[in-house]
Amino acid sequence: MSNIVRLIIACVVLGAAIALAGFGFWGWGILVLLIGGIILLSFFFNENMIIAQYYLRKENSDEAEKWLLKIKDYEKELYKTQHGYYNMLLGLIESRKAPMKSEKYFKKALSLGMKMSHNTALAKLSLAGICIAKRNKREAQQYLSEATKEDKNKLLADQIKMMKGQLAQMDKQVQRGYRNY
């Protein structure tokens, strides 16, 4: 359902709640007000994305993908601030199946922007992992340093440390390779 339709329905339901309260039906007015509030919240937080995040936390990426694919045109169905999060969720799901194909989703999520810095750090950390897999050390170091700056609450500190260890191992592998020749 389009976001504009959700907003119109929310306004109509909230208007009905005010009318019910105005005519003295306080119980029904409060109930309809709560329903209108839920509809208004669905304007800002899409229910399909919330359910997909739930399944991702439970590590059921097939179910999460099913719920995300219910969003046909994310530019019309989601509020502008959710566009980046939508692409990041698609990238996380795709990274479990084919890690190299998820790069486009993470880059698009970063270009669209996300409000929370730890989500930006997660996208940059994922891009660093992809760069390590591609053996692109310079770009991986750049993404890792950006992820470290973005991770202000140190939620991803262990993962960043692990990636830095992988970069160090990459250096050792390159040095060993030159000695053999």
C-alpha positions in Angstrom: 0.0 0.0 0.0 1.3 3.4 -0.9 2.5 5.6 1.9 0.2 8.4 0.9 -2.8 6.1 1.2 -1.6 5.1 4.7 -1.4 8.8 5.7 -4.9 9.6 4.3 -6.4 6.6 6.2 -4.6 7.6 9.4 -6.0 11.1 9.1 -9.5 9.9 8.5 -9.3 7.4 11.4 -7.9 10.1 13.7 -10.6 12.5 12.6 -13.2 9.9 13.4 -11.6 9.4 16.9 -11.9 13.1 17.6 -15.5 13.1 16.4 -16.4 10.2 18.6 -14.8 11.8 21.6 -16.6 15.1 20.7 -20.0 13.4 20.7 -19.4 11.8 24.1 -18.3 8.3 23.1 -15.0 8.5 25.0 -14.4 4.7 25.0 -14.8 4.3 21.3 -12.9 7.5 20.7 -9.9 6.3 22.6 -10.0 2.9 20.9 -10.2 4.4 17.4 -7.5 6.9 18.4 -5.1 4.0 19.2 -6.0 2.3 15.9 -5.3 5.5 14.1 -2.0 5.9 15.9 -0.9 2.4 14.8 -1.8 3.2 11.2 0.2 6.5 11.5 3.1 4.5 12.9 3.0 2.2 9.8 3.6 5.3 7.7 7.0 5.8 9.4 7.9 2.1 10.1 6.8 -0.4 7.5 5.5 -3.6 9.0 7.2 -5.8 6.3 10.6 -4.3 7.3 10.0 -4.8 11.0 9.0 -8.5 10.4 12.0 -9.0 8.1 14.3 -7.6 10.8 12.8 -9.9 13.3 13.5 -12.9 11.1 17.0 -11.7 10.5 17.6 -11.6 14.2 16.4 -15.2 14.4 18.8 -16.0 11.5 16.0 -17.1 9.2 17.0 -15.3 6.1 14.6 -17.1 3.8 11.6 -15.9 5.7 13.1 -12.4 6.0 13.6 -12.2 2.3 10.0 -13.3 1.7 8.8 -10.4 3.8 11.1 -7.9 2.2 10.0 -9.0 -1.3 6.5 -8.1 -0.4 7.6 -4.5 -0.8 7.2 -4.1 -4.5 8.2 -0.4 -5.0 10.2 0.7 -2.0 10.3 4.4 -3.2 6.5 4.6 -3.0 5.8 2.3 -0.1 8.5 3.4 2.4 9.2 6.7 4.0 12.4 8.4 2.6 14.5 7.7 5.7 13.8 3.9 5.3 15.2 3.6 1.8 18.7 3.1 3.0 17.6 0.6 5.6 15.7 -1.4 3.0 18.8 -1.7 0.8 20.9 -2.7 3.8 18.5 -5.4 4.8 18.6 -6.7 1.2 22.4 -6.6 1.3 22.5 -8.6 4.6 20.2 -11.2 3.1 22.1 -11.4 -0.1 25.5 -11.6 1.7 24.4 -14.8 3.3 23.7 -16.4 -0.1 26.2 -14.7 -2.4 28.5 -12.2 -0.6 30.0 -10.6 -3.7 26.6 -9.7 -5.1 25.6 -7.8 -2.0 28.1 -5.0 -2.6 25.6 -3.0 -4.7 23.0 -3.0 -1.9 25.4 -1.8 0.7 26.7 1.0 -1.5 23.2 2.0 -2.4 22.3 2.0 1.4 25.2 4.3 2.1 24.4 6.6 -0.8 20.7 6.9 0.4 21.8 7.4 4.0 20.8 6.0 7.3 20.1 7.9 10.5 21.8 5.6 13.0 25.6 5.6 12.9 26.0 2.0 13.9 23.9 0.9 10.8 26.3 3.0 8.6 29.2 1.3 10.3 27.7 -2.1 9.7 27.3 -1.3 6.0 30.9 -0.1 5.8 32.1 -3.1 7.7 30.3 -5.4 5.3 31.9 -3.6 2.3 35.3 -4.0 4.0 34.7 -7.8 4.1 33.8 -7.8 0.5 36.9 -5.9 -0.4 39.0 -8.3 1.6 37.5 -11.2 -0.3 38.4 -9.3 -3.6 41.9 -8.9 -2.2 41.6 -5.1 -2.4 43.5 -4.1 0.7 43.5 -0.3 0.3 39.7 0.0 -0.1 39.2 -2.5 2.8 41.4 -0.4 5.1 39.5 2.7 4.1 36.1 1.1 4.9 37.4 -0.3 8.1 38.7 3.1 9.3 35.3 4.7 8.3 33.4 2.0 10.2 35.6 2.5 13.3 34.7 6.3 13.2 31.0 5.6 12.7 30.8 3.0 15.5 30.6 5.5 18.3 29.0 3.1 20.8 31.5 0.3 20.1 28.8 -2.2 19.1 30.9 -3.6 16.2 34.3 -3.4 18.0 34.8 -7.2 17.9 33.9 -7.5 14.3 36.2 -4.6 13.3 39.0 -6.1 15.3 38.5 -9.4 13.5 38.5 -7.7 10.1 41.8 -6.0 11.0 43.2 -9.4 11.9 42.1 -10.7 8.5 43.9 -7.8 6.8 47.1 -8.6 8.7 46.8 -12.2 7.6 46.4 -11.0 4.1 49.8 -9.2 4.4 51.4 -12.3 5.7 50.0 -14.4 2.8 51.3 -11.9 0.3 54.8 -11.9 1.9 54.9 -15.7 1.9 53.9 -15.8 -1.7 56.9 -13.6 -2.7 59.3 -15.7 -0.7 58.3 -18.9 -2.6 59.3 -17.4 -5.9 
